[in-house]
Amino acid sequence: MTWQIDGALYPDTDPPNHLPTIADQVDYIARLCAAWDFGLLPDWETIEEIRRAAWL
């Protein structure tokens, strides 16, 4: 199964299809953390994805 961006993290805009820049990745992480603060935990696949070397 291929990882997909969680569209629920983008209630204010259409979710992107990919995160090509560091700024896009930082925005995604910020949205992920904000959702976590409200008790919306990410899928395991999301955690695995953001731990990959491409996100470092």
HELIX and SHEET records of a PDB file:
HELIX    1   1 GLY A    7  LEU A    9  5                                   3    
HELIX    2   2 ILE A   22  ASP A   37  1                                  16    
HELIX    3   3 TRP A   44  ILE A   50  1                                   7    
HELIX    4   4 ALA A   53  TRP A   55  5                                   3    
END                                                                             
